[in-house]
Amino acid sequence: MSQTKVFSFASGDDISRALSEFIAQASGEAIARSGRFTVAFSGGSLPATVCRFLKDNPAVDFAKWHVFWADERCVPLADSESNFGLVESELLGPLARAGRAIPDGQVVRISEALIHNSAAAAADYQARMEQLFGGPLPPAFDCILLGIGPDGHTCSLFPGHPLLEERAAWVAPIDDSPKPPPSRITLTLPVVNRAARIAFVASGAGKRDMVRRIVEARDAALPAAHVAPPSGTVYWFLDSAAAQDLSAATTSRFSL
Ligand SMILES: O=C(O)[C@H](O)[C@@H](O)[C@H](O)[C@H](O)COP(=O)(O)O
């Protein structure tokens, strides 16, 4: 059974400070155990929220990080729609300028040569994952950072989409994403549900009903409700507006 911990914070800065501590701890434990920290980022508002203080956290040994994307849009890396681009501007660039760069070979981007063929891009991305993690079991990331959409999607796993049933591929293509752009690659549930830690990050009143339906009602129509790693923990980092519809008993004081 996966464990769930739900934290509510007064401000966006408080969420970002807590995420910086949380990720520093996850990274420190993983590096002490295995010599590396494997992490996957989503796009949307998440990279800015996660990296605001993290990029300056002196406790983090970024040289040991291996960075992946939970989902990526099939666009050039320099495109404003690129999820890589968000993490580049919020974390990778600032770290490099501060002399604390994550070695480039440990930053696993979508292959730009394959963005016009999402199936090939997904297969290539999975092959590069396999080089690091081996097989045949799906990779067990140390930490996956997820957002939720207004329809309850997470990664690029959308309500009612056949990709929710994918059990073989670790990385899958999607060419009919209801959220633009339509062509993307995404981690699948078998990978997401092997992670040691999942952190959902959501803020704003627009997410409050969705958060309640996922966290309390476990509404199976919502992809994010399928995130339940049997040997991992799911953490929710919410602002008070997004947490507003949750019962007081659901949230707990932030502690690591
Ligand atoms: O590529 C993407 O679109 C994202 O990875 C997506 O899954 C995102 O995390 C959610 O849509 C939430 O986005 P917001 O945090 O911006 O609401």
The ligand as an SDF file (V2000), in Angstrom:
LIG
                    3D

 17 16  0  0  0  0  0  0  0  0999 V2000
    3.6970   19.0660  -20.3460 O   0  0  0  0  0  0  0  0  0  0  0  0
    2.7970   19.3300  -19.5870 C   0  0  0  0  0  0  0  0  0  0  0  0
    1.7900   19.9210  -19.9560 O   0  0  0  0  0  0  0  0  0  0  0  0
    2.9090   18.9920  -18.1240 C   0  0  0  0  0  0  0  0  0  0  0  0
    3.8990   18.1350  -17.7840 O   0  0  0  0  0  0  0  0  0  0  0  0
    1.5630   18.6840  -17.4950 C   0  0  0  0  0  0  0  0  0  0  0  0
    1.3530   17.3630  -17.1120 O   0  0  0  0  0  0  0  0  0  0  0  0
    1.4320   19.6290  -16.3100 C   0  0  0  0  0  0  0  0  0  0  0  0
    2.2310   19.1940  -15.2440 O   0  0  0  0  0  0  0  0  0  0  0  0
   -0.0050   19.7810  -15.8530 C   0  0  0  0  0  0  0  0  0  0  0  0
   -0.8040   20.1240  -16.9570 O   0  0  0  0  0  0  0  0  0  0  0  0
   -0.1590   20.8570  -14.8050 C   0  0  0  0  0  0  0  0  0  0  0  0
    0.2680   22.0820  -15.3080 O   0  0  0  0  0  0  0  0  0  0  0  0
    0.2230   23.4050  -14.4290 P   0  0  0  0  0  0  0  0  0  0  0  0
    1.0830   23.1430  -13.2290 O   0  0  0  0  0  0  0  0  0  0  0  0
    0.8170   24.4730  -15.3010 O   0  0  0  0  0  0  0  0  0  0  0  0
   -1.2050   23.6480  -14.0910 O   0  0  0  0  0  0  0  0  0  0  0  0
  1  2  2  0
  2  3  1  0
  2  4  1  0
  4  5  1  0
  4  6  1  0
  6  7  1  0
  6  8  1  0
  8  9  1  0
  8 10  1  0
 10 11  1  0
 10 12  1  0
 12 13  1  0
 13 14  1  0
 14 15  2  0
 14 16  1  0
 14 17  1  0
M  END
$$$$
